[in-house]
């Protein structure tokens, strides 16, 4: 059973999200993530800077599933796969980007079996509100952050941690 084990605010510098945009997928996005690993796209993006992206901010080396849009006909859901990179990072051909200002994240750590962790956005919103967080309406994105080793190395119970984040004030 999944649990919310940590809620906190994280300050991050201005950055550029580099990735690829997908629509809403009834089949999920697992195949798209697999395509990223098979094609070495994360490595290609990371090679655009000198140094290591983990040095930018805590968990800066995590891969990101960025989610925007309300899912209505007027505001369709967008799902992006990519990485938060330093601002002004060169964008490789075939990728898109979103420049984002210096920000505050409201982060929830969701702990459990991997298949229990996805789609817990509303519960995370409730946790953040209960902790007094105010959402940033100018940045209406949320994201899944796949931090290593929290997400990639199961503990003795076979559980991992998925970070779910929102832009907050």
VOBA-1610 file (N, C-alpha, C; in pm, whole numbers, padded with zeros to 5 digits, always signed):
BEGIN
Unk+00084-00119+00000Unk+00000+00000+00000Unk+00088+00125+00000Unk+00054+00220-00082Unk+00134+00340-00093Unk+00112+00433+00026Unk+00219+00510+00058Unk+00214+00607+00166Unk+00281+00736+00121Unk+00234+00848+00175Unk+00301+00976+00154Unk+00393+00995+00273Unk+00525+00988+00249Unk+00617+00985+00362Unk+00692+01117+00384Unk+00685+01209+00290Unk+00755+01335+00307Unk+00689+01441+00220Unk+00673+01561+00275Unk+00621+01676+00202Unk+00713+01792+00235Unk+00766+01861+00133Unk+00857+01971+00159Unk+00861+02068+00042Unk+00919+02186+00070Unk+00938+02290-00031Unk+01084+02285-00076Unk+01104+02300-00206Unk+01238+02300-00263Unk+01253+02422-00353Unk+01358+02500-00331Unk+01389+02615-00415Unk+01481+02571-00527Unk+01450+02614-00649Unk+01532+02578-00764Unk+01562+02703-00847Unk+01677+02704-00912Unk+01711+02819-00997Unk+01626+02817-01124Unk+01633+02925-01201Unk+01570+02926-01333Unk+01629+02810-01412Unk+01546+02746-01492Unk+01595+02630-01567Unk+01519+02614-01697Unk+01567+02523-01778Unk+01504+02490-01905Unk+01468+02342-01901Unk+01340+02314-01922Unk+01298+02174-01937Unk+01318+02139-02084Unk+01394+02032-02110Unk+01415+01985-02248Unk+01359+01845-02258Unk+01275+01824-02359Unk+01214+01693-02375Unk+01131+01683-02501Unk+01038+01591-02495Unk+00944+01569-02605Unk+00803+01570-02546Unk+00712+01631-02621Unk+00573+01643-02578Unk+00489+01533-02640Unk+00406+01474-02554Unk+00312+01371-02597Unk+00173+01415-02555Unk+00073+01356-02613Unk-00065+01388-02572Unk-00107+01297-02459Unk-00235+01285-02443Unk-00291+01195-02344Unk-00292+01055-02404Unk-00241+00957-02333Unk-00233+00822-02386Unk-00316+00727-02301Unk-00415+00666-02362Unk-00498+00569-02290Unk-00417+00448-02248Unk-00310+00420-02320Unk-00227+00303-02290Unk-00115+00335-02191Unk-00109+00457-02142Unk+00000+00497-02053Unk+00121+00540-02135Unk+00227+00571-02064Unk+00345+00627-02129Unk+00467+00537-02117Unk+00449+00416-02067Unk+00561+00324-02048Unk+00641+00300-02175Unk+00576+00280-02287Unk+00647+00254-02413Unk+00728+00376-02455Unk+00678+00494-02427Unk+00750+00616-02463Unk+00876+00631-02378Unk+00866+00596-02248Unk+00984+00599-02162Unk+01087+00497-02211Unk+01040+00381-02249Unk+01131+00279-02300Unk+01205+00329-02425Unk+01133+00399-02511Unk+01193+00457-02631Unk+01306+00555-02593Unk+01285+00633-02488Unk+01387+00727-02442Unk+01514+00654-02402Unk+01499+00546-02327Unk+01617+00471-02282Unk+01685+00401-02400Unk+01606+00341-02487Unk+01663+00271-02603Unk+01738+00364-02696Unk+01691+00486-02712Unk+01753+00582-02804Unk+01861+00670-02739Unk+01880+00655-02609Unk+01982+00734-02540Unk+01951+00883-02536Unk+01823+00918-02538Unk+01785+01059-02544Unk+01821+01136-02418Unk+01811+01072-02300Unk+01851+01141-02177Unk+01999+01176-02183Unk+02080+01082-02227Unk+02225+01107-02240Unk+02252+01220-02337Unk+02182+01223-02448Unk+02200+01328-02548Unk+02174+01466-02488Unk+02068+01477-02411Unk+02036+01604-02347Unk+02141+01640-02243Unk+02180+01545-02160Unk+02278+01571-02055Unk+02413+01616-02113Unk+02445+01573-02233Unk+02572+01608-02296Unk+02576+01755-02341Unk+02465+01826-02329Unk+02459+01965-02374Unk+02526+02062-02275Unk+02565+02012-02158Unk+02631+02099-02060Unk+02765+02040-02019Unk+02851+02126-01969Unk+02975+02080-01906Unk+02944+02057-01759Unk+02984+01945-01707Unk+02957+01916-01567Unk+02843+01818-01554Unk+02794+01807-01433Unk+02690+01709-01402Unk+02561+01782-01362Unk+02450+01736-01415Unk+02324+01804-01383Unk+02285+01786-01237Unk+02337+01684-01171Unk+02303+01667-01029Unk+02360+01779-00943Unk+02457+01854-00998Unk+02517+01965-00923Unk+02435+02093-00932Unk+02332+02096-01014Unk+02250+02217-01033Unk+02163+02242-00909Unk+02095+02140-00864Unk+02015+02145-00742Unk+01991+02002-00697Unk+01949+01984-00573Unk+01927+01850-00521Unk+01826+01776-00609Unk+01863+01656-00649Unk+01783+01572-00739Unk+01775+01626-00881Unk+01866+01715-00917Unk+01869+01771-01052Unk+01898+01670-01160Unk+01949+01553-01122Unk+01981+01451-01221Unk+01865+01355-01247Unk+01749+01382-01192Unk+01634+01294-01209Unk+01566+01318-01344Unk+01510+01213-01399Unk+01431+01225-01520Unk+01290+01269-01480Unk+01224+01342-01571Unk+01098+01409-01537Unk+00987+01371-01634Unk+00870+01343-01579Unk+00746+01336-01653Unk+00668+01462-01618Unk+00663+01559-01709Unk+00601+01689-01684Unk+00459+01687-01740Unk+00364+01734-01659Unk+00223+01724-01696Unk+00159+01862-01691Unk+00090+01898-01799Unk+00020+02025-01805Unk-00114+02006-01873Unk-00196+02109-01866Unk-00329+02102-01927Unk-00429+02036-01834Unk-00553+02072-01852Unk-00658+02019-01763Unk-00725+01894-01819Unk-00695+01861-01943Unk-00756+01743-02003Unk-00888+01770-02072Unk-00927+01897-02083Unk-01051+01931-02151Unk-01022+01955-02299Unk-01127+01967-02378Unk-01110+01994-02522Unk-01041+02128-02544Unk-01071+02227-02458Unk-01011+02359-02471Unk-00867+02363-02420Unk-00833+02272-02329Unk-00701+02270-02265Unk-00654+02124-02253Unk-00617+02063-02366Unk-00582+01921-02364Unk-00461+01891-02276Unk-00460+01773-02221Unk-00348+01729-02138Unk-00221+01719-02222Unk-00110+01764-02164Unk+00021+01745-02226Unk+00104+01662-02131Unk+00169+01563-02182Unk+00264+01485-02103Unk+00397+01494-02174Unk+00498+01540-02103Unk+00632+01556-02157Unk+00726+01459-02085Unk+00824+01411-02154Unk+00932+01335-02093Unk+01060+01413-02120Unk+01142+01430-02016Unk+01267+01502-02035Unk+01341+01526-01906Unk+01418+01637-01905Unk+01505+01669-01792Unk+01501+01820-01768Unk+01505+01859-01640Unk+01526+01999-01604Unk+01675+02027-01619Unk+01710+02123-01704Unk+01849+02157-01733Unk+01874+02303-01697Unk+02001+02343-01689Unk+02030+02485-01662Unk+01966+02573-01770Unk+01930+02697-01729Unk+01870+02788-01827Unk+01967+02809-01943Unk+01912+02831-02059Unk+01985+02858-02183Unk+02064+02738-02235Unk+02040+02617-02182Unk+02105+02498-02235Unk+02063+02480-02381Unk+02159+02445-02466Unk+02128+02418-02607Unk+02030+02302-02617Unk+01938+02314-02711Unk+01835+02212-02729Unk+01871+02128-02852Unk+01894+01998-02833Unk+01928+01914-02948Unk+01813+01909-03049Unk+01849+01888-03173Unk+01749+01877-03279Unk+01651+01764-03246Unk+01523+01792-03271Unk+01420+01692-03246Unk+01356+01702-03109Unk+01404+01796-03025Unk+01349+01814-02891Unk+01287+01952-02879Unk+01200+01968-02781Unk+01138+02096-02753Unk+01180+02139-02613Unk+01147+02263-02576Unk+01185+02309-02443Unk+01081+02405-02388Unk+01088+02421-02257Unk+01007+02518-02184Unk+01103+02587-02087Unk+01114+02719-02096Unk+01195+02795-02001Unk+01111+02829-01880Unk+01165+02801-01763Unk+01092+02823-01638Unk+01176+02910-01544Unk+01111+03002-01473Unk+01184+03094-01386Unk+01229+03026-01256Unk+01312+03098-01182Unk+01347+03055-01047Unk+01216+03023-00976Unk+01210+02910-00910Unk+01080+02862-00861Unk+01092+02792-00727Unk+00975+02766-00673Unk+00961+02682-00554Unk+00879+02562-00595Unk+00924+02445-00556Unk+00848+02322-00578Unk+00786+02281-00445Unk+00664+02229-00450Unk+00606+02155-00340Unk+00620+02009-00378Unk+00695+01933-00299Unk+00728+01794-00333Unk+00663+01698-00235Unk+00604+01592-00288Unk+00553+01481-00207Unk+00631+01355-00245Unk+00679+01284-00146Unk+00739+01153-00170Unk+00630+01048-00148Unk+00604+00971-00253Unk+00505+00865-00246Unk+00581+00732-00244Unk+00560+00654-00139Unk+00635+00532-00112Unk+00544+00410-00130Unk+00593+00310-00202Unk+00517+00187-00219Unk+00569+00108-00338Unk+00490+00012-00381Unk+00522-00065-00501Unk+00506+00028-00621Unk+00592+00013-00720Unk+00592+00106-00833Unk+00453+00125-00893Unk+00377+00018-00913Unk+00247+00029-00978Unk+00143+00103-00894Unk+00173+00130-00766Unk+00080+00203-00678Unk+00108+00354-00675Unk+00217+00395-00735Unk+00265+00532-00715Unk+00211+00633-00816Unk+00174+00587-00933Unk+00132+00678-01040Unk-00011+00726-01018Unk-00038+00849-01063Unk-00174+00901-01061Unk-00220+00952-00925Unk-00129+00973-00832Unk-00166+01021-00698Unk-00160+01173-00686Unk-00191+01242-00794Unk-00179+01388-00796Unk-00276+01457-00701Unk-00401+01416-00702Unk-00501+01480-00616Unk-00467+01461-00468Unk-00420+01343-00433Unk-00381+01317-00294Unk-00261+01403-00256Unk-00170+01422-00350Unk-00053+01506-00325Unk-00097+01652-00308Unk-00188+01698-00391Unk-00242+01833-00377Unk-00301+01851-00236Unk-00380+01753-00192Unk-00439+01761-00058Unk-00332+01770+00050Unk-00227+01690+00038Unk-00117+01693+00136Unk-00050+01830+00138Unk-00023+01884+00020Unk+00042+02015+00013Unk-00047+02124+00072Unk-00176+02122+00041Unk-00269+02220+00097Unk-00272+02208+00249Unk-00279+02084+00300Unk-00281+02063+00445Unk-00154+02113+00514Unk-00044+02119+00439Unk+00083+02170+00494Unk+00096+02321+00473Unk-00006+02385+00415Unk-00006+02529+00400Unk+00055+02581+00271Unk+00078+02495+00174Unk+00136+02539+00047Unk+00030+02611-00036Unk+00074+02712-00111Unk-00012+02784-00204Unk+00042+02758-00345Unk-00043+02714-00434Unk-00001+02678-00569Unk+00022+02803-00653Unk+00118+02794-00744Unk+00152+02904-00833Unk+00069+02892-00961Unk-00036+02972-00972Unk-00127+02965-01087Unk-00058+03004-01217Unk+00053+03076-01209Unk+00126+03114-01330Unk+00206+02998-01388Unk+00227+02894-01309Unk+00301+02774-01354Unk+00217+02651-01322Unk+00112+02627-01400Unk+00016+02521-01367Unk+00062+02381-01411Unk+00185+02349-01381Unk+00241+02219-01417Unk+00256+02133-01291Unk+00251+02004-01310Unk+00296+01913-01206Unk+00394+01817-01273Unk+00465+01741-01192Unk+00564+01651-01252Unk+00588+01530-01163Unk+00631+01425-01229Unk+00683+01306-01162Unk+00834+01314-01176Unk+00904+01300-01064Unk+01050+01307-01067Unk+01104+01171-01024Unk+01177+01109-01114Unk+01230+00975-01093Unk+01373+00985-01043Unk+01389+01010-00912Unk+01520+01033-00852Unk+01589+00901-00820Unk+01718+00899-00850Unk+01800+00781-00821Unk+01872+00804-00688Unk+01882+00708-00602Unk+01832+00572-00613Unk+01693+00551-00553Unk+01626+00659-00506Unk+01495+00642-00441Unk+01396+00564-00527Unk+01395+00598-00657Unk+01298+00533-00745Unk+01354+00408-00813Unk+01483+00403-00831Unk+01541+00295-00912Unk+01586+00174-00832Unk+01603+00188-00700Unk+01651+00077-00619Unk+01549+00044-00510Unk+01473-00063-00527Unk+01374-00101-00426Unk+01441-00133-00291Unk+01369-00103-00183Unk+01418-00137-00049Unk+01390-00284-00020Unk+01414-00325+00104Unk+01397-00467+00143Unk+01254-00516+00128Unk+01157-00425+00122Unk+01016-00462+00102Unk+00976-00458-00045Unk+01069-00419-00132Unk+01038-00407-00274Unk+00973-00275-00310Unk+00981-00176-00220Unk+00917-00046-00241Unk+01018+00057-00291Unk+00966+00155-00362Unk+01045+00268-00410Unk+00971+00398-00377Unk+01035+00510-00406Unk+00976+00641-00381Unk+00969+00718-00512Unk+00851+00767-00544Unk+00830+00856-00657Unk+00805+00996-00602Unk+00877+01094-00654Unk+00852+01233-00619Unk+00742+01287-00710Unk+00641+01348-00650Unk+00540+01421-00728Unk+00552+01566-00687Unk+00567+01656-00785Unk+00590+01795-00753Unk+00496+01890-00825Unk+00479+02005-00764Unk+00397+02114-00817Unk+00475+02244-00798Unk+00447+02343-00878Unk+00504+02475-00858Unk+00419+02546-00753Unk+00484+02596-00649Unk+00415+02663-00538Unk+00476+02799-00515Unk+00411+02877-00428Unk+00462+03011-00392Unk+00538+03001-00262
//
